[in-house]
Amino acid sequence: MCLVGWRQWLQRVKPRDTAPLISISDPALAEWLGVGNPNFSGVSVGEQSALGLSAFYRGVALISGTIAGLPLRTLRDVEGTRTRVNSFLDNPGGPFGPTSFEWTETVLLHLLLHGDAFLAHIFNGAGSIAALSPIHPLAVTVEWDDTVPGGKRYTATLIDGTRKTFDATTMTQIMAPSMDGLRGMSVISIARNGLGTAIAGDRAAAKMFSTGALHSGMVTAEDDITEDDAKVIKASLNSKTAGWENAGEIAVINRKLKFTPWSMSMEDAQFMQSRAFQVEEIARWLGVPPHLLMQTEKQTSWGTGVEVQNRGLAQYTLTGWTSRIEQRLSRLLPAPRFVEFDYAGFLKPSPEVEIPLLLQQVQAGVMTVNEMRRIRNMDPIEGGDELRGQSAPAPQLEAVPA
């Protein structure tokens, strides 16, 4: 093989550098370099460390997963009449990209954790938008630029390490609450003190267990012994007292020893009270009811109260995120088309409540029998497309001549 052939072969089989890229906008990197705003606990708070908290991960997964499960409908509004139409947003990830659920969940994770979701436009052969590709917010820098459409210039670092510039015609930015309109506020940056305290509490609990909180007792010899004797005594005690096979046995040690039991309550070792407060603190940051984060000690409004709280989650928390996505994505569609998340399935009542309401609407002539059966996922019946409960108009009688 010639030299040129070897060189081409080596370039083809050379493993690509797969080291993760680190963004200079990562708050954990800024704290490590000493240029960021450190939190009170002194623990660096980043994407991975924050998601390592079970309550925070559960809250973020709850919001993103719930919204991702809502159907994203494209509608057309003409003089108040809404009609369902098709668009590329029915599958925004494209035919070979993520599914609609995965795409929406990724967008929500970027919004919840970093305050921004950047969607690069993918065009088809006709020049129309065919899909939207999410780019990690830490890989994108934003700056004002009046010379480009939209007034913002986006510079993204792609997976292969190259840098590419976008504007409003090639990228859509969905922002969380913003102070300047340039970037959205990141909950990790704002809540770094609370999250840092929670991370520090987990580390302190783990450190306590690893350094002695699980010891069952302490053995001291009344006479002076060497280090080698101590190792022999410890091994002899473990072999004769530890394990299920020694249950009920009588341990005999040819030494004069004194055993002091050493116990620590689980409440003291795991900081249960402080950890419970951390769950409530994270619930406040994310706007999620504590009982949905498995914090049920103080939950007294079970039954109807919990159902009302679940509806409150949709009204006060979820709609804030879905409205941001709806309004931004609707700008990518020609008027009068727009997109909307369908909350009908999420807010669906229990069968005991839903069925009587549907029957009342059928009897009042508001909907047909087949419309009711369609809501209940039942097959239509013959003659079920006529409205019932409405009196037929009286027949007109012809005048009898005199």
Summary of the structure (lengths in Angstrom):
residues: 402
radius of gyration: 32.0
end to end distance: 118.2
largest distance: 137.6
contacts: 1011
relative contact order: 0.11
helix: 44%
strand: 15%
